[in-house]
Amino acid sequence: MLDIADELNRWCEQGRDFAVATVVATHGSSPRQPGAAMAVDGGGTVIGSVSGGCVEGAVYELCQTALKTGESVVERFGYSDEDAFAVGLTCGGVIDILVTPIRAATDRAAGGMDEPAVRPAVAPALAAAARGDAAAVVRVVAGPAGLLGRLLSVRPDGTHAGALNRPAGVTEPTALERSAVAEALGHLATGRTATVEIGADGSRCGEPVTLLVESSVPPPRMLVFGAIDFASALVRIGKFLGYHVTLCDARPVFATARRFPEADEVVVDWPHRYLDTQRLDGRAVLCVLTHDAKFDVPLLERALRLPVAYVGAMGSRRTHASRLAKLRDAGLGEEELARLRSPIGLDLGGRTPEETALSIAAEIVAARHGASGAPLTGGGIPIHGHRAPAPAPGT
């Protein structure tokens, strides 16, 4: 649900009742991944998507029912060759959807067991995600009776709100809740959303409980070095891909907000000196477009030693060979040099700044997902990214 936190946060502030349908598992080819969400409020307003349109009508009805009953439900949608009118995915995949009602009124679950207040627990996470701050939400997807849809929201400092299997009146978290918090913190560290299975006693054994752990973290950083026309196009596509984009160049006449209005920041400084001041995580990408040794070499000497996702540098093959020699002289080893993507980008045959920016962005996306960048036509390659993500640098 954190992928639509902006609107859900507004709905909470307005006191609206709503139900959230979230993809919790996928099998085969599917258009949306775990964490993708759709929500329906009490007036029938819909936001978000769980399948790109294949099953939204049926999910809408599930949300309406959940709003009336106050009960969570998991539903599986697949594809039936036998029934052309069956509700399912035309791509042939299977998705499991968890529908969670989030109502202002206090509810009682079937069987009379007190239902923990979901809205006060989830509201802080929605507000944090809407602000761009880090937050995680953990929900029970499968497990012992009465736990489906139970929810914890977790902050980066480990504090949390909500309850999973805590008896009424008990303030100390259960072993399951402590394990859930630990899982949430691990997912927050990398910005991942996934399901995990642990025991109801908090261990990896015992009666299994499946949890969906959603994390929302600030946008990843893209640092573009070199205030040239290619950089302007790359800044635009970086913003389109959801990065927080910084443009840095040592020349004040070129590095101006007027020339790069889409950039979140325009910094006038020597690239290596600016990089020394930054704390970057494993999602950050660095694009060096200066192709000038006096800027490139000290910058890359530092960049290739950082645990970032991508380091690419513009330049001809001759420039690249000369640059590698200088970096070896600076003390970089072959493993560090192997991380450098240069000449930068995939071979798309482009010439213009926009085409070059597209080739760089394509290489960044492929590197993020551990993909080859090869054509999908006739290759038998998974279409919707069902592959292991690329390992983090240094692992």
C-alpha positions as CSV (number, residue, x, y, z in Angstrom):
1,M,0.0,0.0,0.0
2,L,3.0,2.3,0.4
3,D,3.2,2.8,-3.4
4,I,0.0,4.9,-3.2
5,A,0.7,6.4,0.2
6,D,0.1,10.0,-1.0
7,E,-3.5,9.5,-1.6
8,L,-4.1,7.1,1.2
9,N,-2.6,9.6,3.7
10,R,-5.1,12.2,2.4
11,W,-7.9,9.7,2.9
12,C,-6.8,9.1,6.5
13,E,-6.6,12.8,7.2
14,Q,-10.1,13.2,5.8
15,G,-11.5,10.4,7.9
16,R,-12.5,8.2,5.0
17,D,-13.0,4.5,5.3
18,F,-11.2,2.5,2.6
19,A,-10.0,-1.0,1.7
20,V,-6.6,-1.7,0.2
21,A,-5.9,-4.6,-2.2
22,T,-2.3,-5.5,-2.4
23,V,-0.4,-8.0,-4.5
24,V,1.3,-10.4,-2.0
25,A,2.5,-13.1,-4.4
26,T,3.0,-13.7,-8.1
27,H,3.5,-16.9,-10.1
28,G,4.6,-17.0,-13.7
29,S,4.2,-13.9,-15.8
30,S,2.4,-11.0,-14.1
31,P,2.3,-7.3,-14.7
32,R,2.6,-6.1,-11.1
33,Q,5.0,-7.2,-8.3
34,P,4.3,-7.8,-4.6
35,G,3.4,-4.5,-2.9
36,A,1.5,-3.1,-5.9
37,A,-1.8,-1.8,-4.5
38,M,-5.3,-0.6,-5.4
39,A,-7.6,1.1,-2.9
40,V,-11.4,1.8,-2.8
41,D,-13.0,4.3,-0.4
42,G,-16.5,4.2,1.0
43,G,-17.8,6.3,-1.8
44,G,-16.4,4.0,-4.6
45,T,-13.4,6.1,-5.6
46,V,-10.6,3.9,-6.9
47,I,-6.8,4.6,-7.0
48,G,-3.9,2.4,-7.9
49,S,-3.7,-0.9,-9.8
50,V,-2.9,-4.5,-9.1
51,S,-2.8,-6.0,-12.5
52,G,-2.9,-3.3,-15.2
53,G,-6.6,-3.8,-15.7
54,C,-7.1,-7.6,-15.9
55,V,-8.8,-8.2,-12.6
56,E,-9.5,-4.7,-11.2
57,G,-13.3,-5.1,-11.5
58,A,-13.3,-8.2,-9.4
59,V,-10.9,-6.7,-6.9
60,Y,-13.1,-3.6,-6.6
61,E,-16.0,-5.9,-5.5
62,L,-13.7,-7.6,-2.9
63,C,-12.8,-4.1,-1.5
64,Q,-16.5,-3.1,-1.3
65,T,-17.3,-6.4,0.6
66,A,-14.3,-5.9,3.0
67,L,-15.6,-2.4,3.8
68,K,-18.9,-3.8,4.8
69,T,-17.7,-6.8,6.8
70,G,-14.5,-5.4,8.2
71,E,-12.7,-8.7,7.4
72,S,-9.5,-9.2,5.4
73,V,-9.4,-11.8,2.6
74,V,-6.8,-13.3,0.3
75,E,-8.0,-14.1,-3.3
76,R,-6.0,-15.8,-6.1
77,F,-6.5,-14.7,-9.7
78,G,-5.2,-16.8,-12.6
79,Y,-6.0,-17.6,-16.2
80,S,-8.4,-20.2,-17.5
81,D,-8.1,-21.5,-21.1
82,E,-11.3,-23.4,-20.6
83,D,-13.4,-20.4,-19.7
84,A,-12.8,-17.3,-21.9
85,F,-14.9,-15.2,-19.6
86,A,-13.1,-16.2,-16.4
87,V,-11.6,-13.4,-14.3
88,G,-7.9,-13.7,-14.6
89,L,-4.6,-12.5,-16.1
90,T,-4.4,-12.5,-19.9
91,C,-0.6,-12.8,-19.6
92,G,-1.1,-16.3,-18.1
93,G,0.3,-15.6,-14.7
94,V,-1.2,-15.9,-11.2
95,I,-1.4,-13.3,-8.5
96,D,-2.5,-13.5,-4.9
97,I,-4.3,-10.4,-3.6
98,L,-4.7,-9.4,0.1
99,V,-7.6,-7.1,0.8
100,T,-7.4,-5.2,4.1
101,P,-10.2,-2.9,5.3
102,I,-9.1,0.3,7.1
103,R,-12.1,1.8,8.8
104,A,-12.4,4.6,11.3
105,A,-14.9,2.6,13.4
106,T,-13.7,-0.1,15.9
107,D,-14.5,-3.5,14.4
108,R,-14.9,-7.0,15.8
109,A,-13.6,-9.9,13.8
110,A,-15.6,-13.1,13.1
111,G,-15.8,-15.2,16.2
112,G,-15.9,-12.2,18.5
113,M,-12.1,-11.7,19.0
114,D,-11.1,-8.1,19.5
115,E,-9.6,-6.8,16.2
116,P,-6.6,-4.5,16.8
117,A,-7.0,-1.0,15.6
118,V,-5.5,-1.0,12.0
119,R,-6.0,2.6,11.1
120,P,-4.0,4.1,14.0
121,A,-1.2,1.7,13.2
122,V,-1.0,2.3,9.5
123,A,-1.6,6.0,9.5
124,P,1.9,7.0,10.7
125,A,3.5,4.8,8.0
126,L,1.4,6.4,5.3
127,A,2.2,9.9,6.5
128,A,5.9,9.1,6.5
129,A,5.9,7.6,3.1
130,A,3.9,10.5,1.7
131,R,6.6,12.9,3.1
132,G,9.3,10.8,1.5
133,D,10.6,9.4,4.8
134,A,11.5,5.8,5.4
135,A,8.7,3.5,6.7
136,A,7.7,-0.1,6.6
137,V,4.4,-2.0,7.0
138,V,4.1,-5.7,7.9
139,R,0.9,-7.6,7.3
140,V,-0.1,-11.2,7.9
141,V,-0.9,-12.9,4.6
142,A,-1.3,-16.4,5.9
143,G,-1.2,-18.2,9.2
144,P,-3.3,-19.1,12.3
145,A,-7.0,-18.3,12.3
146,G,-7.8,-14.7,13.1
147,L,-4.4,-13.2,12.1
148,L,-5.1,-12.5,8.4
149,G,-4.5,-8.8,7.7
150,R,-3.1,-7.9,11.1
151,L,-0.6,-5.1,10.7
152,L,2.5,-3.5,12.2
153,S,4.0,-0.2,11.0
154,V,7.7,0.1,11.7
155,R,10.0,3.1,11.8
156,P,13.7,3.1,10.9
157,D,14.6,3.3,14.6
158,G,12.8,0.0,15.3
159,T,9.8,1.6,17.1
160,H,6.5,0.3,15.8
161,A,2.7,0.5,16.1
162,G,0.0,-2.1,15.8
163,A,-0.2,-5.8,16.7
164,L,0.0,-9.1,15.0
165,N,-0.8,-11.8,17.6
166,R,-0.7,-9.9,20.9
167,P,-3.6,-10.6,23.3
168,A,-5.8,-7.7,24.3
169,G,-4.3,-5.7,27.2
170,V,-0.7,-6.9,26.7
171,T,1.7,-4.1,25.9
172,E,4.9,-6.1,25.4
173,P,5.5,-7.3,21.8
174,T,5.3,-11.0,21.1
175,A,8.1,-13.1,19.6
176,L,6.4,-12.9,16.3
177,E,6.2,-9.2,16.4
178,R,9.8,-8.8,17.3
179,S,10.8,-11.0,14.4
180,A,8.5,-9.0,12.1
181,V,10.2,-5.8,13.2
182,A,13.6,-7.3,12.5
183,E,12.4,-8.3,9.0
184,A,11.0,-4.8,8.4
185,L,14.3,-3.2,9.3
186,G,16.2,-5.5,7.0
187,H,13.9,-4.6,4.1
188,L,14.2,-0.9,4.9
189,A,17.9,-1.1,4.6
190,T,17.6,-2.0,0.9
191,G,14.2,-0.6,0.1
192,R,12.8,-4.0,-0.7
193,T,9.2,-5.4,-0.6
194,A,8.7,-9.1,-0.3
195,T,7.0,-11.9,1.6
196,V,8.7,-13.9,4.4
197,E,7.7,-17.0,6.3
198,I,8.4,-17.4,10.0
199,G,6.8,-19.4,12.8
200,A,4.1,-18.0,15.0
201,D,6.5,-18.2,17.9
202,G,8.9,-15.9,16.0
203,S,11.3,-18.6,14.9
204,R,11.8,-20.3,11.6
205,C,9.9,-23.4,12.9
206,G,6.5,-24.0,14.4
207,E,3.2,-23.1,12.8
208,P,4.1,-20.9,9.8
209,V,3.0,-17.3,9.4
210,T,3.5,-15.6,6.0
211,L,4.2,-11.8,6.2
212,L,4.2,-9.2,3.5
213,V,6.9,-6.7,4.3
214,E,6.5,-3.4,2.4
215,S,9.1,-0.7,2.7
216,S,9.2,2.9,1.5
217,V,12.4,4.7,1.4
218,P,13.5,8.1,0.0
219,P,14.2,8.1,-3.7
220,P,17.6,6.7,-4.8
221,R,20.3,9.2,-5.8
222,M,21.5,9.9,-9.3
223,L,24.7,12.0,-9.5
224,V,25.4,13.4,-12.9
225,F,28.9,15.0,-13.3
226,G,29.5,17.3,-16.2
227,A,27.2,20.2,-17.2
228,I,26.9,19.3,-20.9
229,D,23.9,18.9,-23.2
230,F,23.9,15.1,-22.7
231,A,23.6,15.7,-19.0
232,S,20.5,17.8,-19.5
233,A,18.7,14.9,-21.2
234,L,20.0,12.4,-18.6
235,V,18.7,14.6,-15.7
236,R,15.2,14.6,-17.3
237,I,15.2,10.8,-17.7
238,G,16.6,10.3,-14.2
239,K,13.7,12.2,-12.8
240,F,11.3,10.2,-14.9
241,L,12.7,7.0,-13.4
242,G,12.2,8.3,-9.9
243,Y,15.7,9.4,-8.9
244,H,16.7,12.4,-6.8
245,V,19.0,13.9,-9.4
246,T,22.1,16.1,-8.6
247,L,24.1,17.8,-11.4
248,C,27.6,18.7,-10.4
249,D,30.3,20.6,-12.4
250,A,33.2,22.8,-11.3
251,R,32.4,25.5,-13.9
252,P,29.8,28.0,-12.6
253,V,29.0,29.4,-16.0
254,F,27.7,26.0,-17.1
255,A,26.3,24.5,-13.9
256,T,23.2,26.7,-13.4
257,A,19.6,26.0,-12.4
258,R,18.5,27.7,-15.5
259,R,20.3,25.2,-17.7
260,F,19.1,22.2,-15.6
261,P,15.6,23.1,-14.3
262,E,14.6,19.5,-13.8
263,A,17.5,18.7,-11.4
264,D,16.8,18.5,-7.7
265,E,20.2,20.1,-7.0
266,V,22.8,21.9,-9.1
267,V,26.2,22.0,-7.4
268,V,29.2,24.0,-8.4
269,D,32.2,22.2,-7.1
270,W,35.0,19.9,-8.2
271,P,33.3,16.5,-8.7
272,H,35.7,14.5,-6.5
273,R,35.5,17.1,-3.7
274,Y,31.7,17.1,-3.8
275,L,31.6,13.3,-3.8
276,D,33.7,13.2,-0.7
277,T,30.9,15.1,1.2
278,Q,28.1,12.7,0.2
279,R,26.8,9.6,2.0
280,L,25.4,7.2,-0.6
281,D,23.7,3.9,-0.3
282,G,23.7,0.8,-2.5
283,R,21.0,2.2,-4.8
284,A,22.9,5.3,-5.9
285,V,24.0,5.7,-9.5
286,L,26.9,7.9,-10.7
287,C,27.2,9.1,-14.3
288,V,30.4,10.8,-15.3
289,L,30.0,12.7,-18.5
290,T,32.9,15.2,-18.3
291,H,35.4,12.9,-20.3
292,D,38.2,15.2,-19.0
293,A,41.0,13.4,-17.1
294,K,41.5,16.1,-14.6
295,F,37.9,15.7,-13.5
296,D,37.4,12.0,-14.3
297,V,40.4,10.3,-12.7
298,P,40.1,11.7,-9.1
299,L,36.3,11.3,-9.2
300,L,36.4,7.7,-10.5
301,E,39.2,6.8,-8.1
302,R,36.7,7.5,-5.3
303,A,33.5,6.4,-7.0
304,L,34.7,2.9,-7.8
305,R,35.5,2.3,-4.1
306,L,32.0,3.2,-3.0
307,P,29.2,0.6,-2.5
308,V,26.9,2.1,-5.1
309,A,24.8,0.4,-7.7
310,Y,26.3,1.9,-10.9
311,V,29.3,3.9,-12.0
312,G,29.4,4.8,-15.7
313,A,31.7,7.2,-17.6
314,M,31.4,8.8,-21.0
315,G,34.2,8.7,-23.5
316,S,35.6,6.8,-26.5
317,R,37.3,3.5,-26.2
318,R,40.7,5.2,-26.5
319,T,39.7,7.6,-23.7
320,H,38.6,4.6,-21.6
321,A,41.9,2.8,-22.1
322,S,43.8,5.9,-21.1
323,R,41.6,6.4,-18.1
324,L,42.0,2.8,-16.9
325,A,45.8,3.2,-17.0
326,K,45.6,6.4,-14.9
327,L,43.3,4.7,-12.4
328,R,45.7,1.7,-12.1
329,D,48.5,4.2,-11.4
330,A,46.2,5.6,-8.7
331,G,46.1,2.2,-7.0
332,L,42.8,0.7,-8.1
333,G,42.7,-3.0,-8.6
334,E,41.1,-5.0,-11.4
335,E,38.0,-5.9,-9.4
336,E,37.3,-2.2,-8.8
337,L,38.0,-1.3,-12.4
338,A,35.6,-4.0,-13.6
339,R,32.8,-2.1,-12.0
340,L,33.2,0.8,-14.4
341,R,30.7,0.9,-17.2
342,S,32.6,2.7,-20.0
343,P,31.9,3.6,-22.8
344,I,28.7,4.4,-20.9
345,G,25.3,3.0,-21.9
346,L,23.9,0.1,-24.0
347,D,24.4,-0.1,-27.8
348,L,21.2,1.4,-29.1
349,G,22.8,3.2,-32.0
350,G,21.7,6.6,-30.8
351,R,23.4,9.9,-31.5
352,T,21.4,12.7,-29.9
353,P,21.6,13.7,-26.2
354,E,18.1,12.2,-25.7
355,E,19.0,8.9,-27.4
356,T,22.3,8.7,-25.4
357,A,20.5,9.4,-22.2
358,L,18.0,6.6,-23.0
359,S,20.9,4.1,-23.6
360,I,22.5,5.1,-20.2
361,A,19.1,4.8,-18.4
362,A,18.6,1.4,-20.1
363,E,21.9,0.2,-18.8
364,I,21.2,1.4,-15.3
365,V,17.8,-0.4,-15.2
366,A,19.4,-3.6,-16.6
367,A,22.2,-3.4,-14.0
368,R,19.6,-2.9,-11.2
369,H,17.7,-6.1,-12.1
370,G,20.7,-8.2,-13.2
371,A,19.4,-8.3,-16.8
372,S,21.3,-8.8,-20.0
373,G,19.8,-5.9,-22.0
374,A,19.2,-8.3,-24.9
375,P,16.0,-8.1,-27.0
376,L,13.0,-10.0,-25.6
377,T,11.9,-11.1,-29.1
378,G,12.7,-14.8,-29.6
379,G,14.9,-15.0,-26.6
380,G,12.8,-16.8,-24.0
381,I,13.8,-14.2,-21.5
382,P,11.3,-13.5,-18.6
383,I,9.3,-10.4,-19.6
384,H,8.3,-9.1,-16.1
385,G,11.6,-9.3,-14.4
386,H,11.3,-12.8,-12.7
387,R,15.0,-13.1,-12.1
388,A,17.3,-12.6,-9.1
389,P,18.3,-9.0,-8.6
390,A,21.9,-8.1,-9.2
391,P,24.0,-8.5,-6.1
392,A,24.9,-5.4,-4.1
393,P,28.5,-4.2,-4.7
394,G,30.9,-5.9,-2.5
395,T,28.7,-9.0,-1.8
